[in-house]
Amino acid sequence: TFKTGGDDINNLWQYVKWQGKTSIPSRTADPENGVWKHVEEVRGTDATQFAPGVEEDDVLDAWVSELLRTVQFEFSANVQTEGIDLLRFVLTDSVLAVDPAFDQTIEGVANMTAAVGAPLFISKPHFLDAVSTASSVGGLNPNKVAHDTFIDVEPTTGAVMNAAKRLQISFEVGPGNLFTTGIAKTDRLPVVWVEEGGTITPDLAKDFK
C-alpha cells in the first residue's frame, strides 16, 4: 500500500504497508514473527519512484523486502540514459556495515538468519565491499560496475529510469555440514546471485523528452 502524494507531494509512493504490515515486530516482543531486536517500521519507496525535485545531497529511503528493512541511497555520479540527465544513487556504506541492531557482525554482509531460521546471508555479488569475506572464497572477482546496486533518478520527476538490484545469497557452512567435510573452518559459501533491473525504452525516453 502506497501513498499517492495527493496530501503532500513529498509522500509520493511512500509505503504505508508491506504485505499488510506497517512494521516488522521485534523478536523480543513477538518471538514467532519478530526478526530484529527492535521494531522496524515499513517506510520508504520501492525504489522505482521518489518525490519530485531530487537533488545530489538528498539521501533516499527505500524498503528492501529481501533485507526486511529500510535502506538508504546516496548520490554517486551524474549519468545519462537515452539522452536524459540522471542522478545515480548507490547504497550508503552504513547499509551493510557492522550493526548489532540487524545482527550484522561482518562488514559487507547482511545476516538474515533470524528472518529465515537458517544461516543465510545477503551481500553484493562476489562479496563486493566485504573484503575479509571475499578473500576467504576462491574464484571471486568483485567489480563495482558489474556487481553494485544503483538507481538512476530523473531529478525533476523523481522517476527511476535505469536501475539494477544485485544480491548474492550465501549460506554458512563448516566441517559438520552435509557435503562439506573437507572444509576446515566455518565460512560463507555463495549459492546464487540474483539481479533484477530495467531501463527506459528509447520510445518512452523520446516521449518524456
ABEGO torsion letter per residue (X at the ends): XBBAGAABAAABGBBABBGGBABBBBAAABAAABABABBBBBBEBAGABBBBGBBAABBBBBBBAAAGBBBBBBBABBBBBGGBBBBBBBBBAAAABBBAAAGBABBGBBBAAAAAGBBBBBBBBGGBGBAAAAAABBGBBBBAAAABBBBBBBAAAGBBABBBBBBBBBBBBBAABBGAAABABBBBBBABBBBBEBBBBAAAAAAAX
